């Protein structure tokens, strides 16, 4: 035996290298997975100074929410062993979902699908946070079964608290449910459910704290990074859903956090899989390399896929638009569905890709009963679609006339105000419904309530209050509301309407210079705004500027004819043109 060998035998065994509690590293975990909201909030605050919440939401929804579906699809169809294992799910389910969603787009059931998407999206979001909790505990070899169950209960409870206490989210879901023909829910029952859930969350949280104390005393302390991740995620979810004044902006806030976490963990996972698994497909092997250009390509592909959602908003031909919406819906449902089983932390291949297992082999065996049990989990989705279909059929049979439908809709919006009485948007929508029905006094009362609740900060409520004042022959008050609306949201999608309304109000106040200025600003924002051309043409006709009047009236006639929405406006433009030719 050599001297070196003898020394090896007599030496004590080396201590195992401690496992890192981080997924990537201290800095990158904090930036991408844990403390990401601390970066998002100031960036979104700056963005909001230059854009409206509606535009921020539209951008994030298109290029973030839809775009981040792509990495999951890459794995589903790019990982050969995974595809062989779940071939039936990956081939049959997409066709079934597309066949289900497309017909819904041609009925009011498209609103019911929004309820399904919101609830499934809620589940998807909380399960991602739960997944990170399990990863961080696995990093420190904490596998206490009671901890696992309590982690799940805590995620469910706190995400539920944010959802049911969000007036904006509750309003959105109930509005979509009612538009799809769903039953009217008693506000007392909704309040009771909210109180019960809040109390249950308090009980679960107390049980979790007691369990942590006991587990720590037994040497089973959880990874503190898990606790930090859950605390920040719950707090940020509450802030985005409950504290933020605009629900669309709040959704965008949390969506960015969700997307950054997801895109980063998928990138890290695939880098490890490419290094250690020969079954990874050639595309994944090409893309997922430790290379700056490949990372840029990865992000570019995601943004390009997100363009699908933006494209459907740009298309005006209804059949094509519906097909694109159906594809986006199907992509969203597939993302929720696939992520429910392709990233399970207990799977050997997933653990290897996350760096929490030394064995990278996949367990390809799966009993037939598990497949049947998995298929049964589609029952809630099928039951929801069937229930909404029946509700829509029943609703269309009851409310036959347009008058009946309008009365029903007004009653439902009155009901929504009772459900969320502190939500300014509910009063705003009710006010617009009263205005459309000609109930000006009721409209004014609802809009005033919306302005009070928003602290005078609701641009849409100011704009609609101005419309009511104008209809009540009070143009001076209308001007004040229109100006406040533009002050609050100069870049909103209704800014050109506010400028047009200001032009009309100033014209009625016999202030032609101000009227002209706002008509021109409306056309600058939206050159195809035919009604602004009509208003400007009439203003010039009264001022005796006949050449300018003719130019703008002809433009109004052309635009109204092209859009096919002429009606009384087209007739007015034609009559004013004819008056120019009369001596």
LUMDRENGU-266042 format. One record per residue (C-alpha): x, y negated, z negated. Coordinates in steps of 0.05 Angstrom, whole numbers. Layout:
% LUMDRENGU-266042
+--------+--------+--------+
|     xx |     yy |     zz |
+--------+--------+--------+
|      X |      Y |      Z |
...
+--------+--------+--------+
This chain:
% LUMDRENGU-266042
+--------+--------+--------+
|     xx |     yy |     zz |
+--------+--------+--------+
|      0 |      0 |      0 |
|     28 |    -67 |     19 |
|     38 |   -123 |    -30 |
|    -17 |   -163 |      3 |
|    -65 |   -105 |     -1 |
|    -50 |    -92 |    -74 |
|    -61 |   -165 |    -88 |
|   -129 |   -163 |    -54 |
|   -150 |   -102 |    -95 |
|   -130 |   -131 |   -161 |
|   -159 |   -200 |   -148 |
|   -230 |   -215 |   -170 |
|   -282 |   -221 |   -114 |
|   -292 |   -290 |    -85 |
|   -353 |   -327 |   -109 |
|   -407 |   -334 |    -54 |
|   -408 |   -400 |    -18 |
|   -466 |   -440 |    -45 |
|   -521 |   -452 |      5 |
|   -534 |   -524 |     25 |
|   -602 |   -550 |      4 |
|   -604 |   -593 |     68 |
|   -631 |   -572 |    136 |
|   -580 |   -614 |    174 |
|   -542 |   -658 |    126 |
|   -555 |   -708 |     71 |
|   -560 |   -768 |    117 |
|   -598 |   -737 |    175 |
|   -648 |   -701 |    130 |
|   -665 |   -767 |     97 |
|   -671 |   -803 |    164 |
|   -710 |   -750 |    202 |
|   -749 |   -709 |    151 |
|   -756 |   -741 |     83 |
|   -749 |   -817 |     79 |
|   -770 |   -831 |    151 |
|   -829 |   -876 |    130 |
|   -779 |   -926 |    100 |
|   -753 |   -936 |    171 |
|   -821 |   -933 |    206 |
|   -856 |   -986 |    164 |
|   -810 |  -1045 |    181 |
|   -805 |  -1026 |    254 |
|   -881 |  -1020 |    261 |
|   -890 |  -1085 |    224 |
|   -846 |  -1120 |    275 |
|   -883 |  -1085 |    332 |
|   -950 |  -1108 |    304 |
|   -927 |  -1180 |    305 |
|   -922 |  -1174 |    381 |
|   -978 |  -1127 |    398 |
|  -1048 |  -1109 |    376 |
|  -1064 |  -1046 |    334 |
|  -1105 |  -1019 |    393 |
|  -1045 |  -1023 |    440 |
|   -998 |   -993 |    388 |
|  -1047 |   -936 |    377 |
|  -1055 |   -924 |    452 |
|   -979 |   -922 |    463 |
|   -965 |   -876 |    404 |
|  -1023 |   -830 |    424 |
|   -999 |   -825 |    495 |
|   -924 |   -818 |    489 |
|   -919 |   -791 |    418 |
|   -981 |   -750 |    400 |
|   -987 |   -717 |    469 |
|   -913 |   -717 |    486 |
|   -894 |   -678 |    424 |
|   -936 |   -619 |    447 |
|   -882 |   -602 |    498 |
|   -828 |   -573 |    451 |
|   -877 |   -522 |    424 |
|   -897 |   -503 |    495 |
|   -823 |   -497 |    512 |
|   -813 |   -446 |    458 |
|   -877 |   -408 |    472 |
|   -860 |   -399 |    546 |
|   -784 |   -403 |    542 |
|   -768 |   -353 |    487 |
|   -771 |   -285 |    522 |
|   -778 |   -243 |    460 |
|   -832 |   -288 |    432 |
|   -870 |   -288 |    497 |
|   -867 |   -212 |    502 |
|   -893 |   -207 |    431 |
|   -952 |   -254 |    442 |
|   -963 |   -248 |    517 |
|  -1039 |   -242 |    511 |
|  -1045 |   -304 |    468 |
|  -1000 |   -346 |    513 |
|  -1037 |   -327 |    577 |
|  -1109 |   -317 |    558 |
|  -1121 |   -372 |    507 |
|  -1101 |   -432 |    551 |
|  -1151 |   -411 |    605 |
|  -1206 |   -400 |    553 |
|  -1194 |   -468 |    521 |
|  -1194 |   -505 |    587 |
|  -1258 |   -469 |    607 |
|  -1289 |   -491 |    541 |
|  -1267 |   -563 |    541 |
|  -1282 |   -583 |    613 |
|  -1358 |   -573 |    609 |
|  -1361 |   -613 |    545 |
|  -1335 |   -675 |    581 |
|  -1399 |   -682 |    621 |
|  -1444 |   -687 |    560 |
|  -1444 |   -724 |    494 |
|  -1410 |   -663 |    464 |
|  -1345 |   -697 |    481 |
|  -1358 |   -736 |    417 |
|  -1366 |   -672 |    379 |
|  -1300 |   -647 |    405 |
|  -1268 |   -709 |    373 |
|  -1293 |   -684 |    305 |
|  -1261 |   -617 |    318 |
|  -1195 |   -649 |    340 |
|  -1193 |   -694 |    279 |
|  -1205 |   -637 |    230 |
|  -1156 |   -589 |    264 |
|  -1106 |   -646 |    269 |
|  -1114 |   -658 |    195 |
|  -1099 |   -584 |    182 |
|  -1040 |   -586 |    229 |
|  -1010 |   -646 |    194 |
|  -1015 |   -618 |    124 |
|   -987 |   -551 |    147 |
|   -926 |   -585 |    176 |
|   -911 |   -616 |    108 |
|   -924 |   -548 |     76 |
|   -875 |   -517 |    125 |
|   -820 |   -566 |    105 |
|   -835 |   -549 |     32 |
|   -824 |   -476 |     46 |
|   -760 |   -489 |     86 |
|   -729 |   -530 |     31 |
|   -746 |   -478 |    -22 |
|   -718 |   -422 |     23 |
|   -654 |   -462 |     28 |
|   -644 |   -452 |    -47 |
|   -673 |   -381 |    -47 |
|   -735 |   -400 |    -86 |
|   -787 |   -349 |    -67 |
|   -834 |   -351 |   -127 |
|   -902 |   -328 |    -99 |
|   -942 |   -374 |   -145 |
|   -900 |   -433 |   -122 |
|   -918 |   -417 |    -50 |
|   -992 |   -415 |    -65 |
|   -990 |   -479 |   -106 |
|   -949 |   -515 |    -52 |
|  -1005 |   -499 |     -2 |
|  -1060 |   -521 |    -50 |
|  -1024 |   -586 |    -66 |
|  -1016 |   -603 |      8 |
|  -1089 |   -586 |     22 |
|  -1113 |   -626 |    -38 |
|  -1073 |   -689 |    -26 |
|  -1084 |   -692 |     49 |
|  -1158 |   -682 |     36 |
|  -1157 |   -739 |    -14 |
|  -1128 |   -785 |     39 |
|  -1179 |   -763 |     90 |
|  -1243 |   -767 |     49 |
|  -1224 |   -832 |     16 |
|  -1209 |   -864 |     83 |
|  -1270 |   -904 |    103 |
|  -1242 |   -910 |    173 |
|  -1233 |   -835 |    182 |
|  -1300 |   -818 |    151 |
|  -1334 |   -869 |    195 |
|  -1299 |   -843 |    258 |
|  -1319 |   -771 |    244 |
|  -1391 |   -786 |    226 |
|  -1400 |   -832 |    286 |
|  -1374 |   -778 |    333 |
|  -1417 |   -726 |    298 |
|  -1480 |   -768 |    305 |
|  -1466 |   -785 |    378 |
|  -1460 |   -711 |    391 |
|  -1529 |   -699 |    360 |
|  -1505 |   -676 |    292 |
|  -1549 |   -681 |    230 |
|  -1553 |   -745 |    189 |
|  -1516 |   -733 |    123 |
|  -1542 |   -763 |     59 |
|  -1493 |   -814 |     30 |
|  -1505 |   -785 |    -40 |
|  -1479 |   -718 |    -17 |
|  -1419 |   -750 |     16 |
|  -1402 |   -788 |    -47 |
|  -1412 |   -726 |    -89 |
|  -1365 |   -686 |    -45 |
|  -1313 |   -741 |    -48 |
|  -1316 |   -744 |   -124 |
|  -1312 |   -668 |   -130 |
|  -1251 |   -665 |    -84 |
|  -1216 |   -721 |   -122 |
|  -1227 |   -684 |   -188 |
|  -1203 |   -619 |   -158 |
|  -1140 |   -652 |   -133 |
|  -1126 |   -677 |   -204 |
|  -1134 |   -606 |   -230 |
|  -1088 |   -577 |   -176 |
|  -1035 |   -630 |   -190 |
|  -1036 |   -616 |   -265 |
|  -1031 |   -541 |   -252 |
|   -972 |   -554 |   -205 |
|   -935 |   -596 |   -257 |
|   -945 |   -543 |   -311 |
|   -921 |   -488 |   -263 |
|   -859 |   -528 |   -246 |
|   -842 |   -536 |   -319 |
|   -850 |   -462 |   -332 |
|   -812 |   -440 |   -269 |
|   -755 |   -487 |   -286 |
|   -749 |   -457 |   -356 |
|   -744 |   -388 |   -323 |
|   -688 |   -410 |   -276 |
|   -733 |   -417 |   -214 |
|   -728 |   -492 |   -204 |
|   -753 |   -515 |   -136 |
|   -709 |   -552 |    -88 |
|   -715 |   -626 |   -109 |
|   -715 |   -644 |    -35 |
|   -780 |   -607 |    -28 |
|   -812 |   -647 |    -83 |
|   -786 |   -712 |    -53 |
|   -812 |   -692 |     16 |
|   -881 |   -676 |    -10 |
|   -885 |   -739 |    -53 |
|   -865 |   -785 |      3 |
|   -911 |   -750 |     53 |
|   -972 |   -753 |      8 |
|   -959 |   -826 |    -10 |
|   -948 |   -845 |     62 |
|  -1011 |   -807 |     85 |
|  -1052 |   -844 |     32 |
|  -1023 |   -911 |     52 |
|  -1036 |   -899 |    127 |
|  -1107 |   -873 |    117 |
|  -1133 |   -915 |     59 |
|  -1091 |   -977 |     47 |
|  -1079 |  -1000 |    119 |
|  -1132 |  -1049 |    143 |
|  -1138 |  -1020 |    213 |
|  -1150 |   -945 |    219 |
|  -1120 |   -940 |    289 |
|  -1057 |   -973 |    264 |
|  -1057 |   -926 |    204 |
|  -1063 |   -865 |    249 |
|  -1005 |   -891 |    291 |
|   -963 |   -899 |    228 |
|   -970 |   -827 |    206 |
|   -967 |   -800 |    277 |
|   -897 |   -828 |    287 |
|   -874 |   -796 |    222 |
|   -904 |   -729 |    242 |
|   -874 |   -733 |    312 |
|   -804 |   -752 |    289 |
|   -803 |   -693 |    239 |
|   -829 |   -645 |    291 |
|   -783 |   -665 |    348 |
|   -722 |   -664 |    303 |
|   -736 |   -596 |    272 |
|   -750 |   -565 |    340 |
|   -685 |   -592 |    367 |
|   -645 |   -566 |    308 |
|   -681 |   -499 |    311 |
|   -667 |   -488 |    385 |
|   -594 |   -507 |    378 |
|   -586 |   -450 |    328 |
|   -627 |   -402 |    370 |
|   -586 |   -416 |    432 |
|   -522 |   -403 |    393 |
|   -545 |   -337 |    363 |
|   -601 |   -305 |    402 |
|   -589 |   -274 |    472 |
|   -664 |   -271 |    485 |
|   -671 |   -346 |    492 |
|   -692 |   -365 |    563 |
|   -646 |   -397 |    613 |
|   -683 |   -464 |    610 |
|   -676 |   -468 |    535 |
|   -603 |   -448 |    540 |
|   -591 |   -504 |    590 |
|   -629 |   -558 |    551 |
|   -613 |   -545 |    479 |
|   -539 |   -559 |    476 |
|   -499 |   -604 |    429 |
|   -495 |   -659 |    481 |
|   -518 |   -731 |    481 |
|   -544 |   -728 |    553 |
|   -584 |   -664 |    536 |
|   -615 |   -698 |    476 |
|   -633 |   -757 |    521 |
|   -663 |   -708 |    572 |
|   -703 |   -674 |    516 |
|   -733 |   -741 |    494 |
|   -745 |   -761 |    567 |
|   -783 |   -697 |    582 |
|   -827 |   -708 |    520 |
|   -842 |   -780 |    542 |
|   -857 |   -755 |    612 |
|   -906 |   -703 |    586 |
|   -939 |   -757 |    545 |
|   -952 |   -795 |    609 |
|  -1008 |   -745 |    622 |
|  -1049 |   -777 |    566 |
|  -1034 |   -847 |    592 |
|  -1052 |   -826 |    663 |
|  -1124 |   -807 |    645 |
|  -1134 |   -877 |    617 |
|  -1112 |   -908 |    683 |
|  -1155 |   -865 |    730 |
|  -1224 |   -895 |    743 |
|  -1254 |   -838 |    786 |
|  -1296 |   -800 |    734 |
|  -1287 |   -728 |    759 |
|  -1211 |   -735 |    761 |
|  -1211 |   -772 |    695 |
|  -1251 |   -717 |    662 |
|  -1203 |   -663 |    688 |
|  -1144 |   -702 |    659 |
|  -1180 |   -711 |    593 |
|  -1194 |   -636 |    592 |
|  -1120 |   -621 |    604 |
|  -1101 |   -668 |    546 |
|  -1152 |   -635 |    500 |
|  -1128 |   -566 |    520 |
|  -1055 |   -587 |    508 |
|  -1075 |   -613 |    439 |
|  -1113 |   -550 |    419 |
|  -1056 |   -506 |    445 |
|  -1006 |   -546 |    404 |
|  -1047 |   -537 |    341 |
|  -1058 |   -463 |    356 |
|   -988 |   -443 |    377 |
|   -956 |   -479 |    319 |
|  -1000 |   -439 |    272 |
|   -959 |   -376 |    286 |
|   -895 |   -388 |    326 |
|   -860 |   -426 |    269 |
|   -879 |   -383 |    209 |
|   -821 |   -387 |    159 |
|   -830 |   -314 |    138 |
|   -812 |   -290 |    208 |
|   -740 |   -266 |    215 |
|   -727 |   -303 |    281 |
|   -754 |   -368 |    253 |
|   -712 |   -361 |    190 |
|   -650 |   -349 |    232 |
|   -664 |   -411 |    274 |
|   -673 |   -453 |    211 |
|   -609 |   -428 |    180 |
|   -642 |   -394 |    121 |
|   -628 |   -321 |    141 |
|   -565 |   -285 |    161 |
|   -603 |   -237 |    205 |
|   -625 |   -265 |    271 |
|   -663 |   -203 |    294 |
|   -735 |   -210 |    312 |
|   -788 |   -164 |    283 |
|   -826 |   -146 |    346 |
|   -873 |    -95 |    313 |
|   -943 |   -119 |    298 |
|  -1001 |    -74 |    278 |
|  -1064 |    -76 |    321 |
|  -1107 |    -95 |    262 |
|  -1066 |   -159 |    253 |
|  -1084 |   -179 |    324 |
|  -1158 |   -167 |    311 |
|  -1154 |   -207 |    246 |
|  -1119 |   -263 |    284 |
|  -1175 |   -264 |    336 |
|  -1226 |   -271 |    281 |
|  -1194 |   -336 |    259 |
|  -1224 |   -368 |    321 |
|  -1292 |   -361 |    289 |
|  -1294 |   -432 |    259 |
|  -1277 |   -463 |    327 |
|  -1328 |   -422 |    365 |
|  -1381 |   -435 |    311 |
|  -1368 |   -510 |    313 |
|  -1374 |   -514 |    388 |
|  -1437 |   -472 |    387 |
|  -1469 |   -513 |    331 |
|  -1454 |   -578 |    367 |
|  -1482 |   -551 |    432 |
|  -1547 |   -532 |    398 |
|  -1550 |   -598 |    361 |
|  -1541 |   -636 |    426 |
|  -1595 |   -595 |    461 |
|  -1643 |   -607 |    403 |
|  -1626 |   -681 |    400 |
|  -1637 |   -692 |    474 |
|  -1705 |   -657 |    469 |
|  -1729 |   -701 |    412 |
|  -1707 |   -770 |    437 |
|  -1733 |   -772 |    508 |
|  -1742 |   -846 |    522 |
|  -1686 |   -898 |    522 |
|  -1725 |   -938 |    471 |
|  -1727 |   -878 |    424 |
|  -1652 |   -866 |    433 |
|  -1635 |   -939 |    419 |
|  -1678 |   -939 |    356 |
|  -1645 |   -874 |    333 |
|  -1576 |   -901 |    346 |
|  -1591 |   -965 |    307 |
|  -1617 |   -923 |    248 |
|  -1554 |   -881 |    248 |
|  -1508 |   -942 |    247 |
|  -1549 |   -969 |    189 |
|  -1537 |   -902 |    155 |
|  -1462 |   -907 |    168 |
|  -1461 |   -974 |    132 |
|  -1493 |   -941 |     72 |
|  -1440 |   -886 |     73 |
|  -1380 |   -934 |     77 |
|  -1408 |  -1000 |     52 |
|  -1339 |  -1030 |     41 |
|  -1314 |  -1016 |    112 |
|  -1316 |  -1079 |    153 |
|  -1317 |  -1042 |    220 |
|  -1382 |  -1008 |    201 |
|  -1416 |  -1075 |    191 |
|  -1384 |  -1102 |    255 |
|  -1411 |  -1044 |    296 |
|  -1480 |  -1051 |    266 |
|  -1478 |  -1125 |    281 |
|  -1462 |  -1111 |    355 |
|  -1520 |  -1061 |    357 |
|  -1568 |  -1113 |    329 |
|  -1542 |  -1164 |    379 |
|  -1553 |  -1117 |    438 |
|  -1624 |  -1105 |    412 |
|  -1638 |  -1180 |    408 |
|  -1640 |  -1181 |    332 |
|  -1598 |  -1243 |    325 |
|  -1612 |  -1258 |    251 |
|  -1595 |  -1186 |    231 |
|  -1533 |  -1187 |    276 |
|  -1508 |  -1250 |    243 |
|  -1519 |  -1222 |    173 |
|  -1480 |  -1158 |    190 |
|  -1423 |  -1196 |    223 |
|  -1418 |  -1244 |    164 |
|  -1412 |  -1184 |    118 |
|  -1356 |  -1155 |    162 |
|  -1319 |  -1221 |    158 |
|  -1326 |  -1224 |     82 |
|  -1300 |  -1153 |     73 |
|  -1241 |  -1165 |    120 |
|  -1221 |  -1230 |     84 |
|  -1236 |  -1269 |    147 |
|  -1185 |  -1226 |    184 |
|  -1228 |  -1187 |    234 |
|  -1217 |  -1214 |    304 |
|  -1273 |  -1173 |    336 |
|  -1322 |  -1195 |    282 |
|  -1305 |  -1268 |    296 |
|  -1314 |  -1259 |    370 |
|  -1382 |  -1225 |    363 |
|  -1404 |  -1276 |    311 |
|  -1389 |  -1329 |    363 |
|  -1433 |  -1293 |    413 |
|  -1490 |  -1293 |    363 |
|  -1480 |  -1367 |    350 |
|  -1480 |  -1382 |    424 |
|  -1545 |  -1343 |    433 |
|  -1574 |  -1383 |    375 |
|  -1556 |  -1448 |    411 |
|  -1500 |  -1467 |    364 |
|  -1439 |  -1474 |    410 |
|  -1398 |  -1514 |    360 |
|  -1399 |  -1457 |    310 |
|  -1386 |  -1408 |    366 |
|  -1323 |  -1446 |    386 |
|  -1296 |  -1440 |    315 |
|  -1305 |  -1364 |    315 |
|  -1276 |  -1355 |    384 |
|  -1214 |  -1395 |    366 |
|  -1205 |  -1356 |    302 |
|  -1211 |  -1291 |    341 |
|  -1155 |  -1312 |    388 |
|  -1113 |  -1336 |    330 |
|  -1118 |  -1268 |    297 |
|  -1109 |  -1225 |    359 |
|  -1081 |  -1266 |    418 |
|  -1059 |  -1202 |    454 |
|  -1120 |  -1159 |    443 |
|  -1159 |  -1125 |    498 |
|  -1216 |  -1174 |    487 |
|  -1173 |  -1238 |    492 |
|  -1197 |  -1254 |    563 |
|  -1269 |  -1246 |    540 |
|  -1256 |  -1295 |    482 |
|  -1226 |  -1346 |    530 |
|  -1285 |  -1339 |    577 |
|  -1334 |  -1348 |    519 |
|  -1295 |  -1410 |    497 |
|  -1300 |  -1437 |    567 |
|  -1375 |  -1427 |    567 |
|  -1382 |  -1459 |    498 |
|  -1341 |  -1520 |    516 |
|  -1380 |  -1527 |    581 |
|  -1445 |  -1529 |    542 |
|  -1413 |  -1581 |    496 |
|  -1397 |  -1623 |    558 |
|  -1322 |  -1616 |    550 |
|  -1302 |  -1595 |    621 |
|  -1227 |  -1601 |    613 |
|  -1225 |  -1552 |    555 |
|  -1275 |  -1507 |    590 |
|  -1231 |  -1506 |    653 |
|  -1169 |  -1490 |    611 |
|  -1200 |  -1429 |    578 |
|  -1232 |  -1402 |    642 |
|  -1163 |  -1406 |    675 |
|  -1131 |  -1370 |    615 |
|  -1182 |  -1315 |    621 |
|  -1164 |  -1305 |    694 |
|  -1090 |  -1308 |    678 |
|  -1098 |  -1250 |    629 |
|  -1146 |  -1211 |    674 |
|  -1144 |  -1234 |    748 |
|  -1203 |  -1189 |    766 |
|  -1248 |  -1219 |    712 |
|  -1305 |  -1236 |    759 |
|  -1349 |  -1271 |    708 |
|  -1292 |  -1321 |    693 |
|  -1288 |  -1337 |    767 |
|  -1363 |  -1347 |    767 |
|  -1359 |  -1394 |    707 |
|  -1302 |  -1433 |    737 |
|  -1338 |  -1439 |    804 |
|  -1400 |  -1467 |    769 |
|  -1358 |  -1516 |    729 |
|  -1325 |  -1542 |    792 |
|  -1392 |  -1546 |    829 |
|  -1421 |  -1591 |    774 |
|  -1358 |  -1634 |    776 |
|  -1363 |  -1643 |    851 |
|  -1299 |  -1605 |    866 |
|  -1332 |  -1565 |    921 |
|  -1270 |  -1533 |    953 |
|  -1248 |  -1504 |    886 |
|  -1319 |  -1484 |    871 |
|  -1325 |  -1447 |    937 |
|  -1259 |  -1411 |    926 |
|  -1277 |  -1385 |    858 |
|  -1349 |  -1367 |    875 |
|  -1326 |  -1328 |    936 |
|  -1275 |  -1292 |    891 |
|  -1331 |  -1276 |    842 |
|  -1375 |  -1248 |    897 |
|  -1318 |  -1205 |    924 |
|  -1299 |  -1177 |    856 |
|  -1371 |  -1163 |    835 |
|  -1385 |  -1129 |    901 |
|  -1322 |  -1086 |    897 |
|  -1336 |  -1065 |    825 |
|  -1408 |  -1046 |    841 |
|  -1432 |  -1081 |    777 |
|  -1459 |  -1145 |    806 |
|  -1531 |  -1150 |    781 |
|  -1552 |  -1219 |    758 |
|  -1481 |  -1245 |    760 |
|  -1475 |  -1228 |    834 |
|  -1541 |  -1261 |    848 |
|  -1520 |  -1324 |    810 |
|  -1454 |  -1329 |    848 |
|  -1490 |  -1321 |    915 |
|  -1542 |  -1373 |    897 |
|  -1489 |  -1423 |    876 |
|  -1451 |  -1411 |    941 |
|  -1515 |  -1424 |    981 |
|  -1526 |  -1489 |    942 |
|  -1458 |  -1513 |    965 |
|  -1481 |  -1507 |   1038 |
|  -1545 |  -1544 |   1028 |
|  -1543 |  -1619 |   1042 |
+--------+--------+--------+
